[in-house]
Amino acid sequence: MTTSIFLQYCLAGISIGSIYALIAIGYTMVYGILRLINFAHGDIFMMAAYFMIFAMVDHMIPWQISMVLMILATIALGVVIEKVAYKPLRTAPRMSIMISAIGVSYLLQNLATYLFSALPKQYPSIPVLNQTIWLGDVSTSIATFITPIITIAFVILLMLLIRYTKVGMAMRAVSKDFETARLMGIKINTVISVTFAIGCFLAAVGSMLYFTPRPSVFPLAGSLPGLKCFVAAVFGGIGSIPGAVLGGFVIGLSETFIKAAGYSEFSDVFTFILLIAVLMVKPTGLFGEKLMEKV
């Protein structure tokens, strides 16, 4: 393998890993606040792709406006799901809300099938992202090149928001002690809605970057990426944003080099082997904190 080919694979792995990281942050933030694995998150990512198709292809809206509409629709979908499917179960056993999340996942898949049909639909071409650039001897698309930059920028902004703003301090308080935060006057419902909105915003951006170089979208297109991003969140330590980012990069680079070695049929298997290994060796993940249950 020549140096230029190796660098090309590295860039591709970092790019797909960055997308996994963006989506994994949504998993880890919701878990940090609600102790909920939002299994519908991958399907929200899939619905974002259909929103883009609906705006650009079906209604011929310019891509700049379509992108804004897609992000707003994805955020609205996530907040509505939280209000309708999760909020009424806030005091229910954890198993009940997890079953609700699985139900929402299947609901979104079937809704996409009903609204857009089960046949794959071509994702619209965004000219600015599809342009080819050269980095020395390595050629790549602008989408592949800017994806890690966008991810790192969003992670830095998110960490600053959590550390230095009132909303961020409220998020940290709620993640530490839900009931005490409520007694201290923190508006729990607002904090949870903001958390879902941020996660869905990142999923919408990740969806655009993920599907731009891919030929089509179908109702189950979010299932496998969603599972991989969940594994990324668990690997880094569910509840830890830096951990989710690291997990995304590890999975993205690993599956890229496994495919490059000619074992593409094992690239997805590796992700779940990694999950089993992490749960056996360190169930809380690399940066996860051990939770103390009060009795």
Secondary structure, DSSP 8 states (H G I E B T S, - for coil): --HHHHHHHHHHHHHHHHHHHHHHHHHHHHHHHH----TTHHHHHHHHHHHHHIIIIIS---HHHHHHHHHHHHHHHHHHHIIIIIGGGTTS-HHHHHHHHHHHHHHHHHHHHHHH-SS-EE----HHHH-EEEETTEEEEHHHHHHHHHHHHHHHHHHHHHHHSHHHHHHHHHHH-HHHHHHTT--HHHHHHHHHHHHHHHHHHHHHHHHTTSSEE-TTTTHHHHHHHHHHHHHH-TT-HHHHHHHHHHHHHHHHHHHHTT-GGGHHHHHHHHHHHHHHH-TT-SS--------
